[in-house]
Amino acid sequence: MTIEFRETTDLPAQSVLALYRSNHWSSAEKPEQLLRGLKNSHALVTAWDGEALVGLANSLSDGFLVVYYSHVLVHPEYRQQGVGRELMSRLMKRYEGFHQQVLIADSNAQAFFRSLGFVPAGETRSMWIFDGSEH
């Protein structure tokens, strides 16, 4: 298996939706908004196995001080193979030295993000107004 990593916002809609659906993310139910959101990311890194989109990570940022990693997805068949680690490594390198790097990690992903250096944010608590299921 050879995975190619690309930084692009030009993504085939069906590939994106298939990846989000494979991860059971509710944002796949809002395809137009999802695609627009990804296109307007501050940075977007994708992982491809041939023509198949197998991973994606994006960020939202002010470009100087704060970055929020909003989506990190790897197709279930490609997990535990370094794809997510490479996606995050590429994004984190771009934001090295930023004052604040933030993400929300569900319970299944917390160990992975801890391995990248993320820690719980002190006594703060994640809060949201959310129009969807857990993802």
Phi, psi and omega per residue, in radians:
M1 nan 2.210 3.055
T2 -2.084 2.025 3.136
I3 -1.718 2.308 3.081
E4 -1.836 2.288 3.118
F5 -1.812 2.364 -3.112
R6 -2.344 2.560 2.976
E7 -1.853 1.847 -3.102
T8 -2.742 2.619 3.012
T9 -1.886 0.049 3.118
D10 -1.594 1.591 -3.043
L11 -2.083 2.414 3.049
P12 -1.167 2.197 -3.070
A13 -0.942 -0.790 -3.085
Q14 -1.128 -0.601 3.105
S15 -1.155 -0.752 3.127
V16 -1.103 -0.854 -3.115
L17 -1.090 -0.681 3.107
A18 -1.087 -0.731 3.121
L19 -1.124 -0.806 -3.131
Y20 -1.134 -0.691 3.112
R21 -1.171 -0.646 3.126
S22 -1.106 -0.408 3.108
N23 -1.745 0.044 3.116
H24 1.054 0.667 3.102
W25 -1.547 2.244 -3.072
S26 -1.178 -0.306 3.113
S27 -1.111 -0.310 3.060
A28 -1.138 -0.339 3.121
E29 -1.377 -0.110 3.118
K30 -2.221 1.144 -2.981
P31 -1.024 -0.712 -3.106
E32 -1.120 -0.792 3.135
Q33 -1.174 -0.701 3.127
L34 -1.048 -0.861 -3.111
L35 -1.134 -0.686 3.084
R36 -1.130 -0.740 3.129
G37 -1.072 -0.792 3.125
L38 -1.115 -0.732 -3.136
K39 -1.070 -0.535 -3.117
N40 -1.688 0.236 3.080
S41 -1.098 2.681 3.025
H42 -1.196 -0.688 3.043
A43 -2.579 2.593 -3.133
L44 -2.541 2.184 3.112
V45 -2.107 2.353 -3.135
T46 -2.142 2.759 3.107
A47 -2.173 2.302 -3.056
W48 -2.220 2.383 2.950
D49 -1.946 1.663 -3.006
G50 1.140 -2.121 3.134
E51 -1.608 -0.017 -3.083
A52 -1.632 2.192 3.026
L53 -1.338 2.016 -3.058
V54 -1.992 -0.104 3.109
G55 -2.882 2.749 -3.094
L56 -2.780 2.449 3.010
A57 -2.522 2.427 3.121
N58 -2.373 2.934 3.130
S59 -2.425 2.716 2.995
L60 -2.141 2.361 -3.026
S61 -2.724 2.742 2.964
D62 -1.460 -0.120 3.079
G63 1.509 -0.051 -3.068
F64 -2.375 -0.701 -2.932
L65 -2.169 -0.721 -3.004
V66 -2.234 2.413 3.020
V67 -2.321 2.454 3.074
Y68 -2.094 2.114 3.079
Y69 -1.541 1.828 -2.967
S70 -1.552 -0.664 -3.137
H71 -2.302 2.263 2.999
V72 -2.398 1.919 -3.106
L73 -2.284 2.444 3.003
V74 -2.293 2.340 3.100
H75 -0.978 2.391 -3.092
P76 -0.906 -0.575 -3.133
E77 -1.287 -0.175 -3.084
Y78 -2.005 0.143 3.130
R79 -1.276 2.766 3.132
Q80 1.118 0.459 3.133
Q81 -2.188 0.198 3.090
G82 1.562 0.004 -3.100
V83 -1.154 -0.892 3.141
G84 -1.087 -0.693 3.125
R85 -1.088 -0.731 3.132
E86 -1.210 -0.707 3.088
L87 -1.012 -0.862 -3.122
M88 -1.188 -0.656 3.127
S89 -1.028 -0.757 3.138
R90 -1.140 -0.718 3.107
L91 -1.207 -0.794 -3.078
M92 -1.118 -0.577 3.095
K93 -1.082 -0.686 3.138
R94 -1.093 -0.574 -3.048
Y95 -1.867 0.288 3.122
E96 -0.985 2.322 3.134
G97 1.566 -0.113 3.089
F98 -1.131 2.583 -3.116
H99 -1.107 -0.651 -3.059
Q100 -2.486 2.174 3.036
Q101 -2.082 2.099 -2.944
V102 -2.190 2.553 2.963
L103 -2.712 2.868 3.022
I104 -1.939 2.145 -3.114
A105 -2.014 2.179 3.052
D106 -1.266 2.971 -3.010
S107 -1.039 -0.576 -3.133
N108 -1.260 -0.357 -3.073
A109 -1.844 -0.085 -3.043
Q110 -1.076 -0.724 3.140
A111 -1.104 -0.694 3.105
F112 -1.050 -0.854 -3.108
F113 -1.205 -0.560 3.043
R114 -1.089 -0.660 -3.138
S115 -1.139 -0.326 3.099
L116 -1.620 -0.024 3.108
G117 1.856 -0.045 3.117
F118 -1.328 2.521 3.107
V119 -2.315 2.762 3.057
P120 -1.006 2.576 -3.026
A121 -1.503 1.211 3.077
G122 0.922 -2.273 -3.140
E123 -1.633 0.088 -3.138
T124 -1.239 2.833 -3.130
R125 -2.363 2.388 3.073
S126 -1.151 2.431 3.103
M127 -2.434 2.613 3.135
W128 -2.774 2.772 2.844
I129 -1.930 2.061 -2.898
F130 -2.318 2.208 3.131
D131 -1.848 1.289 -3.121
G132 3.081 -2.974 3.048
S133 -1.558 -2.775 -3.048
E134 -0.966 -0.510 3.091
H135 -2.107 nan nan
